[in-house]
Amino acid sequence: MSDVQECYRELLAIAKRLSVIRSAGGILQWDLETKMPPRGIRQRAEELALLDVLAHQTIADSKVGKLLDRLTGERAQASMDEVQKRNVHLMKKAYDEEAALPEELVEAISKQSAITVDQWKKAKAARDFGPYRQELDRMFQLRKESAAILRDAKGAGSDYDALLDIFEPGMPADRISAVFSEMRDGLRAIIDRAASSGTRPDLSIMSRRVPVEMQREISRAAMSFIGYQTEGEDAGGRLDETEHPFSLGYYDDVRITTHYYEDRFMSSLFSVLHEGGHALYEQALPREWIYQPVGSSCSYGIHESQSRFVENMVGRSPEFLSHMLPRLRTLSGNALDGVSERDFVLAVNAVVPSKIRIEADEVTYGLHIIIRFELERDIMAGRLSVDELPQAWNDKYREYLGVEIEHDSEGVMQDTHWAGGSLGYFPSYALGNLYGGMFLRKMERDVPEWRDAVSRGEYAPVRTWLAENVHSKGNMYDPADLVKVVTGRSLEVEPFISYLDAKIGAIYGY
């Protein structure tokens, strides 16, 4: 075995250790959100912090730096294949960033995340931003401290760019601003056309009461449709209930959660499809790359493209809704009595500006994300304080969506991301929609019969195409490069806007 091969083998052993530590931390995080007793929060914060510190120590070790010095040399690189080069690149990126961060800061952020999320839950339930404000401010300050360090380590253009790069490599704020500006114009045009069409959805259909136990059966039907297994010896997932739906896991253990509302029964159906899309991505990553850097997902935006593809492009399609409606009639008691298929499809796809992001329709959703992006940008630039955040939030919702926020639980406290320290995450949601629009256009050329298959209850053609074209690539490419590999084109807004306009136009009749 050559010296280069031996160094590479050692690097992969370290990468495996890192993957195992992080996946173990993920399961502890899942337990915190789903099963942990209330008194356990401080103890869990210590446990999660320890694992984060262990992960930091693993990647920031000087031994890793020496291995990378050897493996990034010209002669060593010339002897490697593309997968090996990508593994070395991803490990070097992680090493440069983690080695720059003080261990005590990593530990402080991890502890603060658990504490702030716990305080967020209490404050949201009480509809009182006051008790949460101090912990959120502390989290923002820690994130700003890490961003300043990472800016230098990454060579980023700004502190905010350094955080954005964690979630969407190679996508700085100025590029996102330009893309979001074009997307905003396109979305507003669709909103205006729907509003002036004269078509008025019967929104009461979506608020008919369905007992939670019936909704659990609907969730099982949704998971069965997409092939996400939670039962039997081959199961690699599970479904639990939590305040804010999420997915979490690695390869053979990928778990999802949902939240049931008796007066919003479709909410849980779409959250299960959404989180199931995330889970299927993780479970379809190349088996031969497990524990390697290339054996992870590409980016948060690509991840969101997969979840929102399943939730919206499939789940809200007239074809899927037509297939599911008879089953929903059976599983929801008499909730859908007297509802025609046309009225059901229209109600599900109603374009109605609203207050809550996760309940937003497919068209207005992007405006919710733009609001968060602009607020984050102002927070990181020092133009907006935590004290000013609730009012700034309310003002933007009035300006962008024309809705009045009545209390902070339906306003600035509706999401958990900032409490957990995920500044820079939100833009990935809207970028995921744009990636999904490009993937859909390519899939429709490759698999033109996919809609007919979905209407028959067959998801396999879609699942296979996504697995072969997106999931199989793992983390071999940065997101912009992956989009080009899959579609042959650079990131564009037009495919997503055209898809939405055609769909909503057909449903609303404009």
VMD Tcl script that draws the C-alpha trace (Angstrom):
set ca {
  {0.00 0.00 0.00}
  {1.43 3.38 -1.03}
  {1.89 6.24 1.39}
  {-0.95 8.14 -0.32}
  {-3.30 5.17 0.00}
  {-2.43 4.74 3.67}
  {-3.06 8.45 4.37}
  {-6.37 8.24 2.52}
  {-7.39 5.15 4.48}
  {-6.63 6.97 7.75}
  {-8.63 9.98 6.61}
  {-11.65 7.82 5.83}
  {-11.40 6.18 9.26}
  {-11.61 9.65 10.81}
  {-14.53 10.53 8.54}
  {-16.36 7.41 9.73}
  {-15.78 8.31 13.37}
  {-17.16 11.78 12.66}
  {-20.26 10.37 10.94}
  {-20.98 8.01 13.82}
  {-20.64 10.76 16.43}
  {-22.93 13.08 14.49}
  {-25.56 10.42 13.82}
  {-25.57 9.52 17.52}
  {-26.06 13.19 18.34}
  {-28.92 13.28 15.87}
  {-30.75 10.49 17.67}
  {-30.32 12.32 20.99}
  {-31.74 15.43 19.31}
  {-34.70 13.41 18.01}
  {-35.33 12.09 21.53}
  {-35.16 15.63 22.92}
  {-37.94 16.68 20.57}
  {-40.15 13.60 20.93}
  {-39.72 11.46 24.05}
  {-37.51 13.22 26.58}
  {-39.16 14.16 29.91}
  {-39.24 17.92 30.60}
  {-36.74 17.79 33.44}
  {-34.08 16.32 31.16}
  {-33.29 19.48 29.20}
  {-30.19 20.64 31.08}
  {-28.79 17.12 31.16}
  {-29.49 16.67 27.45}
  {-27.78 19.98 26.69}
  {-24.62 18.61 28.36}
  {-24.86 15.34 26.41}
  {-25.33 17.05 23.05}
  {-22.56 19.52 23.81}
  {-20.17 16.67 24.60}
  {-20.90 14.97 21.29}
  {-20.49 18.25 19.41}
  {-17.15 18.80 21.14}
  {-16.06 15.24 20.29}
  {-17.00 15.83 16.65}
  {-15.10 19.12 16.70}
  {-12.03 17.48 18.24}
  {-12.18 14.67 15.70}
  {-12.12 16.91 12.64}
  {-9.94 19.71 14.06}
  {-7.17 17.36 15.22}
  {-3.72 18.37 13.95}
  {-3.34 14.81 12.63}
  {-6.13 15.56 10.15}
  {-4.27 18.65 9.03}
  {-1.12 16.62 8.37}
  {-3.02 13.98 6.43}
  {-4.67 16.67 4.32}
  {-1.32 18.36 3.64}
  {-0.12 15.06 2.22}
  {-3.30 14.30 0.28}
  {-3.77 17.74 -1.28}
  {-0.33 17.73 -2.86}
  {-0.13 17.69 -6.64}
  {1.32 14.17 -6.91}
  {-1.18 12.73 -4.44}
  {-4.10 14.32 -6.24}
  {-2.90 12.96 -9.57}
  {-3.14 9.41 -8.20}
  {-6.75 9.72 -6.98}
  {-10.07 9.14 -8.69}
  {-12.89 11.70 -8.56}
  {-14.57 10.21 -5.49}
  {-11.32 10.24 -3.54}
  {-10.61 13.83 -4.56}
  {-14.08 14.91 -3.45}
  {-13.69 13.16 -0.09}
  {-10.39 14.96 0.47}
  {-11.92 18.29 -0.60}
  {-14.89 17.93 1.78}
  {-12.68 16.88 4.69}
  {-10.33 19.83 4.07}
  {-13.26 22.24 3.99}
  {-14.55 20.83 7.27}
  {-11.07 20.88 8.83}
  {-10.34 24.49 7.83}
  {-13.64 25.63 9.34}
  {-13.63 23.54 12.53}
  {-9.97 24.14 13.30}
  {-10.67 27.87 13.25}
  {-13.46 27.61 15.86}
  {-12.50 27.53 19.55}
  {-13.70 24.39 21.31}
  {-15.37 26.41 24.04}
  {-17.44 28.28 21.43}
  {-18.58 25.00 19.84}
  {-19.64 23.75 23.26}
  {-21.39 27.01 24.14}
  {-23.41 27.03 20.90}
  {-24.49 23.42 21.38}
  {-25.65 24.00 24.96}
  {-27.37 27.24 24.07}
  {-29.23 25.58 21.21}
  {-30.88 23.02 23.50}
  {-31.71 25.67 26.11}
  {-33.08 28.20 23.61}
  {-35.26 25.63 21.84}
  {-36.69 24.57 25.18}
  {-37.45 28.20 26.05}
  {-38.96 28.74 22.60}
  {-41.42 25.90 23.17}
  {-42.57 27.41 26.47}
  {-42.77 30.95 25.12}
  {-44.68 29.86 22.03}
  {-47.22 27.99 24.15}
  {-47.60 31.07 26.39}
  {-47.70 33.50 23.43}
  {-45.09 35.59 25.22}
  {-41.87 36.61 23.47}
  {-40.47 38.21 26.63}
  {-39.02 35.14 28.43}
  {-37.55 33.86 25.13}
  {-35.91 37.13 24.11}
  {-32.83 36.83 26.31}
  {-31.99 33.27 25.26}
  {-32.53 34.09 21.58}
  {-30.25 37.11 21.89}
  {-27.59 34.92 23.46}
  {-27.89 32.45 20.58}
  {-27.60 35.21 17.98}
  {-24.50 36.60 19.68}
  {-22.82 33.19 19.69}
  {-23.68 32.69 16.03}
  {-22.31 36.10 15.15}
  {-19.10 35.25 16.99}
  {-18.72 32.00 15.04}
  {-19.64 33.71 11.76}
  {-16.85 36.27 12.16}
  {-14.36 33.45 12.61}
  {-15.74 31.37 9.75}
  {-15.74 34.37 7.42}
  {-11.95 34.42 7.54}
  {-11.62 30.64 7.41}
  {-13.89 30.37 4.36}
  {-12.82 33.59 2.65}
  {-16.50 34.59 2.63}
  {-17.66 38.03 1.56}
  {-19.55 38.70 4.80}
  {-20.35 37.14 8.15}
  {-23.79 36.18 6.84}
  {-22.24 34.58 3.75}
  {-20.16 32.42 6.09}
  {-23.34 31.08 7.71}
  {-25.18 30.66 4.41}
  {-22.29 28.53 3.15}
  {-22.94 26.00 5.94}
  {-26.32 25.21 4.44}
  {-25.85 26.10 0.76}
  {-22.18 26.05 -0.34}
  {-21.35 28.58 -3.00}
  {-24.55 30.61 -2.63}
  {-23.76 34.05 -1.08}
  {-26.34 36.61 -0.02}
  {-26.03 38.81 -3.11}
  {-26.72 35.85 -5.40}
  {-29.67 34.79 -3.25}
  {-31.01 38.37 -3.29}
  {-30.96 38.46 -7.08}
  {-32.64 35.06 -7.41}
  {-35.25 35.90 -4.77}
  {-36.05 39.22 -6.46}
  {-36.89 37.42 -9.70}
  {-38.84 34.74 -7.84}
  {-40.81 37.35 -5.86}
  {-41.95 39.07 -9.07}
  {-43.04 35.77 -10.57}
  {-44.92 34.69 -7.47}
  {-46.73 38.01 -7.14}
  {-47.88 37.79 -10.74}
  {-49.41 34.35 -10.09}
  {-51.04 35.59 -6.87}
  {-52.60 38.49 -8.80}
  {-53.86 36.23 -11.61}
  {-55.42 33.81 -9.14}
  {-57.08 36.65 -7.21}
  {-58.54 38.21 -10.34}
  {-59.72 34.91 -11.86}
  {-63.07 35.01 -10.10}
  {-62.54 31.50 -8.72}
  {-63.05 31.25 -4.96}
  {-61.96 28.03 -3.22}
  {-64.10 26.65 -0.42}
  {-61.51 26.85 2.34}
  {-63.87 25.34 4.89}
  {-63.05 21.94 3.37}
  {-59.57 22.16 4.86}
  {-60.83 22.97 8.36}
  {-63.26 20.09 8.74}
  {-62.55 18.17 11.92}
  {-60.89 14.76 11.72}
  {-59.92 12.89 14.92}
  {-56.19 12.41 15.44}
  {-56.47 8.62 15.35}
  {-57.99 8.84 11.88}
  {-55.20 11.18 10.83}
  {-52.65 8.60 11.94}
  {-54.23 6.19 9.48}
  {-53.97 8.85 6.77}
  {-50.28 9.21 7.61}
  {-49.79 5.48 7.21}
  {-51.45 5.63 3.80}
  {-49.15 8.49 2.75}
  {-46.03 6.65 3.91}
  {-47.15 3.52 2.12}
  {-47.65 5.47 -1.12}
  {-44.09 6.83 -1.19}
  {-42.54 3.62 0.16}
  {-41.24 4.93 3.48}
  {-41.22 1.89 5.78}
  {-41.91 2.16 9.51}
  {-43.09 -1.41 10.14}
  {-41.58 -4.87 9.65}
  {-38.03 -6.23 9.71}
  {-36.93 -4.05 6.78}
  {-38.19 -0.81 8.33}
  {-35.64 1.99 8.38}
  {-37.86 4.74 9.75}
  {-40.50 5.72 12.25}
  {-43.14 8.43 12.59}
  {-43.58 10.38 15.83}
  {-45.35 13.55 16.92}
  {-43.72 16.82 17.87}
  {-44.40 20.56 17.92}
  {-42.53 21.27 14.70}
  {-42.25 18.49 12.06}
  {-38.71 17.43 11.12}
  {-36.72 14.51 9.76}
  {-33.47 13.22 11.15}
  {-31.21 10.24 10.62}
  {-28.63 8.47 8.52}
  {-28.97 5.64 5.98}
  {-30.76 2.80 7.82}
  {-32.28 4.87 10.63}
  {-34.06 7.95 9.29}
  {-36.98 9.18 11.38}
  {-39.71 11.70 10.68}
  {-42.23 13.57 12.79}
  {-45.54 15.36 12.24}
  {-48.06 17.42 14.16}
  {-51.78 16.69 14.15}
  {-54.49 19.35 14.22}
  {-58.06 18.11 14.43}
  {-59.31 21.11 12.46}
  {-56.55 20.97 9.81}
  {-56.31 17.32 8.87}
  {-54.45 17.88 5.58}
  {-51.61 19.60 7.43}
  {-50.30 16.31 8.79}
  {-50.67 14.56 5.43}
  {-48.43 17.11 3.74}
  {-45.92 17.23 6.59}
  {-45.59 13.44 6.36}
  {-45.04 13.65 2.60}
  {-42.55 16.50 3.10}
  {-40.52 14.80 5.81}
  {-40.84 11.50 3.98}
  {-39.19 13.14 0.96}
  {-36.25 14.07 3.18}
  {-36.08 10.53 4.55}
  {-36.14 8.84 1.14}
  {-33.21 11.02 0.05}
  {-31.11 9.93 3.03}
  {-32.06 6.29 2.61}
  {-31.20 6.23 -1.11}
  {-27.67 7.60 -0.77}
  {-25.11 5.20 -2.29}
  {-24.53 2.29 0.07}
  {-20.86 2.03 -0.92}
  {-20.30 5.59 0.33}
  {-21.66 5.14 3.86}
  {-19.52 6.98 6.46}
  {-17.64 8.85 3.71}
  {-18.05 12.60 3.14}
  {-19.42 11.92 -0.36}
  {-22.03 9.66 1.24}
  {-23.94 12.59 2.68}
  {-26.59 14.81 1.12}
  {-25.49 17.64 -1.17}
  {-26.94 20.64 0.68}
  {-29.94 21.78 2.66}
  {-31.41 23.34 -0.48}
  {-31.11 20.10 -2.44}
  {-32.64 18.32 0.56}
  {-35.55 20.76 0.49}
  {-35.94 20.21 -3.23}
  {-36.57 16.55 -2.51}
  {-39.02 17.09 0.34}
  {-41.00 19.78 -1.45}
  {-40.95 17.74 -4.66}
  {-42.76 14.93 -2.84}
  {-45.03 17.24 -0.84}
  {-46.02 19.68 -3.56}
  {-45.12 18.61 -7.07}
  {-46.47 15.13 -6.38}
  {-48.60 15.49 -3.23}
  {-50.58 18.56 -4.31}
  {-50.88 17.47 -7.92}
  {-54.41 16.86 -9.19}
  {-53.32 13.32 -10.06}
  {-52.27 12.41 -6.52}
  {-55.29 14.11 -4.98}
  {-57.59 12.25 -7.35}
  {-55.96 8.98 -6.33}
  {-56.10 9.74 -2.60}
  {-59.58 11.25 -2.36}
  {-61.50 7.93 -2.16}
  {-59.09 6.73 0.53}
  {-59.41 9.99 2.43}
  {-63.19 9.76 2.32}
  {-62.92 6.39 4.04}
  {-60.24 7.34 6.56}
  {-61.67 10.72 7.60}
  {-65.12 9.59 8.66}
  {-67.69 11.92 7.14}
  {-65.36 14.93 6.89}
  {-65.35 14.94 3.09}
  {-69.03 14.17 2.53}
  {-70.40 16.24 -0.34}
  {-66.96 17.45 -1.48}
  {-66.33 17.03 -5.21}
  {-62.90 16.21 -6.60}
  {-62.66 19.62 -8.29}
  {-63.49 21.49 -5.08}
  {-61.03 19.34 -3.14}
  {-58.16 19.97 -5.58}
  {-58.95 23.70 -5.58}
  {-59.08 23.89 -1.77}
  {-55.76 22.06 -1.41}
  {-54.10 24.38 -3.93}
  {-55.82 27.60 -2.84}
  {-53.61 30.66 -3.22}
  {-54.30 32.60 -0.02}
  {-51.72 34.77 1.77}
  {-51.41 33.55 5.36}
  {-49.44 33.95 8.57}
  {-47.85 30.53 9.09}
  {-45.01 29.33 6.85}
  {-45.58 25.59 7.19}
  {-49.27 26.06 6.39}
  {-48.60 28.33 3.41}
  {-49.76 27.41 -0.08}
  {-47.24 26.55 -2.74}
  {-47.33 30.00 -4.34}
  {-47.12 32.30 -1.32}
  {-44.60 30.08 0.50}
  {-41.64 31.75 -1.17}
  {-42.64 35.14 0.26}
  {-42.47 33.69 3.78}
  {-38.88 32.66 3.07}
  {-37.90 36.00 1.55}
  {-39.13 37.73 4.73}
  {-36.92 35.51 6.89}
  {-33.93 35.95 4.59}
  {-34.20 39.73 4.75}
  {-34.56 39.71 8.55}
  {-31.55 37.42 8.94}
  {-29.50 39.65 6.68}
  {-30.42 42.66 8.84}
  {-29.70 40.81 12.08}
  {-26.24 39.76 10.87}
  {-25.50 43.27 9.60}
  {-26.41 44.79 12.97}
  {-29.34 46.72 11.52}
  {-31.90 44.82 13.59}
  {-31.89 43.86 17.27}
  {-33.76 41.05 19.01}
  {-35.97 43.63 20.72}
  {-36.95 45.05 17.32}
  {-37.43 41.65 15.67}
  {-41.14 41.02 16.47}
  {-42.26 44.37 15.06}
  {-40.00 44.07 12.02}
  {-41.51 40.63 11.39}
  {-45.06 41.97 11.66}
  {-44.29 44.90 9.35}
  {-42.90 42.65 6.63}
  {-45.89 40.30 6.82}
  {-48.17 43.28 6.34}
  {-46.10 44.53 3.38}
  {-45.39 41.23 1.60}
  {-48.48 39.16 2.37}
  {-51.08 41.70 3.48}
  {-51.82 39.90 6.76}
  {-51.89 41.22 10.31}
  {-49.99 39.25 12.98}
  {-52.04 39.12 16.18}
  {-49.48 37.60 18.55}
  {-45.84 36.50 18.42}
  {-46.59 32.76 18.43}
  {-48.08 33.14 14.96}
  {-45.36 35.67 14.16}
  {-41.70 35.65 15.04}
  {-41.97 32.55 17.25}
  {-43.62 30.25 14.72}
  {-40.35 28.55 13.66}
  {-37.71 26.74 15.72}
  {-34.73 27.45 13.43}
  {-33.41 30.60 15.07}
  {-33.83 29.10 18.53}
  {-31.63 26.20 17.41}
  {-29.01 28.56 16.00}
  {-29.71 27.85 12.33}
  {-29.17 31.35 10.98}
  {-28.73 31.01 7.22}
  {-30.98 27.96 6.91}
  {-34.20 29.57 5.68}
  {-33.06 30.52 2.14}
  {-32.54 26.81 1.44}
  {-36.31 26.26 1.45}
  {-36.96 28.61 -1.45}
  {-33.81 27.56 -3.29}
  {-35.11 24.01 -2.93}
  {-38.30 25.04 -4.75}
  {-36.21 26.43 -7.60}
  {-34.04 23.32 -7.80}
  {-37.21 21.23 -7.75}
  {-38.66 23.19 -10.65}
  {-35.59 22.41 -12.72}
  {-35.62 18.74 -11.71}
  {-39.32 18.49 -12.58}
  {-38.79 19.89 -16.07}
  {-36.05 17.31 -16.69}
  {-38.10 14.44 -15.22}
  {-41.08 15.31 -17.41}
  {-38.86 14.85 -20.46}
  {-37.40 11.60 -19.14}
  {-40.58 10.10 -17.65}
  {-43.55 11.76 -19.42}
  {-45.94 9.15 -18.04}
  {-45.25 9.95 -14.38}
  {-48.55 11.77 -13.80}
  {-50.58 8.85 -15.15}
  {-48.64 6.53 -12.84}
  {-49.35 8.72 -9.79}
  {-53.05 8.83 -10.64}
  {-52.99 5.01 -10.52}
  {-51.29 5.08 -7.11}
  {-47.83 4.27 -8.44}
  {-45.02 6.40 -7.05}
  {-42.19 4.13 -8.24}
  {-41.41 6.03 -11.50}
  {-40.88 9.29 -9.59}
  {-38.96 7.65 -6.76}
  {-36.69 5.81 -9.21}
  {-35.96 8.95 -11.24}
  {-35.09 10.98 -8.15}
  {-32.92 8.17 -6.77}
  {-31.02 7.70 -10.01}
  {-30.58 11.36 -10.90}
  {-30.26 13.13 -7.53}
  {-29.88 10.77 -4.59}
  {-27.22 8.62 -6.25}
  {-24.92 11.64 -6.56}
  {-24.59 12.02 -2.78}
  {-22.24 14.90 -2.03}
  {-20.13 14.59 -5.15}
  {-21.02 18.14 -6.21}
  {-21.84 21.51 -4.72}
  {-25.55 22.33 -5.25}
  {-25.15 24.59 -8.28}
  {-22.94 21.98 -9.94}
  {-25.35 19.16 -9.12}
  {-28.22 21.06 -10.73}
  {-26.13 21.43 -13.88}
  {-25.13 17.76 -13.86}
  {-28.78 16.67 -13.55}
  {-30.43 19.21 -15.87}
  {-27.63 20.50 -18.08}
  {-28.42 24.09 -17.06}
  {-27.37 26.57 -14.38}
  {-29.81 27.67 -11.68}
  {-32.90 29.32 -13.17}
  {-36.09 30.73 -11.63}
  {-38.26 30.33 -14.72}
  {-38.92 26.54 -14.59}
  {-40.44 26.78 -11.11}
  {-42.54 29.84 -11.93}
  {-43.73 28.27 -15.19}
  {-44.67 25.05 -13.40}
  {-46.67 26.96 -10.78}
  {-48.34 29.24 -13.32}
  {-49.45 26.31 -15.46}
  {-50.74 24.35 -12.48}
  {-52.55 27.20 -10.74}
  {-53.83 28.53 -14.06}
  {-55.42 25.17 -14.86}
  {-56.96 24.85 -11.39}
  {-58.21 28.46 -11.17}
  {-59.15 28.67 -14.84}
  {-57.28 31.87 -15.67}
}
mol new
graphics top color blue
foreach p $ca { graphics top sphere $p radius 0.5 }
foreach p [lrange $ca 0 end-1] q [lrange $ca 1 end] { graphics top cylinder $p $q radius 0.2 }
display resetview
